[in-house]
């Protein structure tokens, strides 16, 4: 028989059932209603539900069938009008038949059921299979030997699983020998691994460069819109997708009889898984990726180290340490945000918790070999949470609000590390400020020196050299400087010029008229020494011939005619008490 897809809803007087039965005959519907039992049969579909409240068949029931959609809708009156049926979204628990409960470990042998599928897979992969691989005969472990092994899994109900899955062990958990390691040894090994994995550089980088982390903290997951359920509203504020409903129908319902210690471990393990899930959703902004299975598994000590906790404070400390040691974003603010998110989910009741667990189940189901964690923990959590009372879930939320975790509780010396880093940052900022101020002072000093040099030059050039220098500057005003690319005109021998200048200076009267006479004599001397050849070759190159000036021993130099005018620059000279010096440049 096929279990059809179904949904339940209610109003104050009726319970509504929607059952999808495509490709069936409308004349073959059979219904059975008796108190909390409801049975529906339409070949090849069969549905049996155990309802949370009593319904009656008194003639007020109504049914209709949509042939196009294959949807059968039934309205059944409640035995007590106005009664609220709790847990109508917990589809797996509704499917469960009443049966006996057992406190024995839930060990299930699936070898017989999977023999045919394994054979089919071997036929498909026949070409790639290595037929020479060595085989070991599997020996079934006795109950006595299983009891001697250390247990793990949901409520510590499993053992011997990883003894058969040694190859997948390292890809699923960090614990090397689960069956031979006690709870105290697991905790000690976990703390040592976290201490060695902690990176101060990574932590400080996320602490001081937190722009991206601030964006993650502003993200609002889907559970932020949830409100605590009321008695009338129930848990209808949380809606499930079609895939989630299908997965709920696929679960095999089980009954769990747990002692006090096992129940405590189950609740604290659930809190640990929820915290890891909340961090992953916030760090990816609700969009799972290929790293999501690793992140959830790595941040949960329950899933990664098969850890069992004794109080909520231990869960928070373990989660905080792992957040600062392993994922991409290692910031303490993300720890606090995940704690608030988990409290919000728990306040929404069983439906909110179940929706998160179904999402984790899907993430692990699509990853190899993380699906093993579904068999060990998540599937049992999805079934178990549907049977617990909502007030138990909200009480865990209150306990989470009362618990708090601080940086000093993580025992990673975060306060000392942050203080040292802050001191270093302040020193670097002071050095940068000193360098900036020094650069400004050097710039101001250089500008003041340049201004002083300009003032000195102006003072030396025209500040005062006696009345005679002022008279000389009046007689011969300064001429513009020639460009730097203009070559100097060859001068006469320095000795002749100096002798002529000295003799002229001796014969010159100490007046401004004497200065003009000296300039005239020197100009005539230059005109006699320099003579430009008028002849030019057709190519524009001046002839290389040289001629001697008549009546003089000094040699004249033949120059090219220049299109530019070479003004005669007169520079003050000092001679015979008047400090007058001439320099001739072309």
Protein Blocks (a to p, Z undefined) as FASTA:
>chain_A
ZZddddddddfkbccdddddehiafklcccddehjaccddddfbdcddddfbdcddehja
ccdddfknopacdddddfbghiacehklmmmlmmpccddddfbdcdddfklmmmmmmmmm
mmmmmmmpcfkbccdddddddfklmmmpccedehhlaghklmmmmmlmmmmmmcfblmlp
cfklmmmmmmmmmmmmpcfklmmmmmmmmmlmmmmmmpccfklmpccddfklmmmlpccd
fklmmmmmmpccddddddfklmmmmmmmmmmmmmmmmmmmmmnnopacfklmmmmmmmpm
klmnopacfbfklmmmmmmmmmmmmmmbdcfklmmmmmmmmmmmmmnojmlmmmmmmmmm
mmmmmpccklmmmmmmmmmmmmmmmmmcfklmmmmmmmmmmpccdfklnonommmmmmmm
mmmmmmmmmmmmmmmmmmmmmmmmmmmmmmmmmmmmmmmmmnogcjklmmmmmmmccddd
ddfklccdddddfklmmmmmmmmmmmpccbfklmmmmmmmmmmmmmmmpccdfbdcfkop
acfbdcddehiabdcddddddfbdcddddddddeehlopacdddZZ
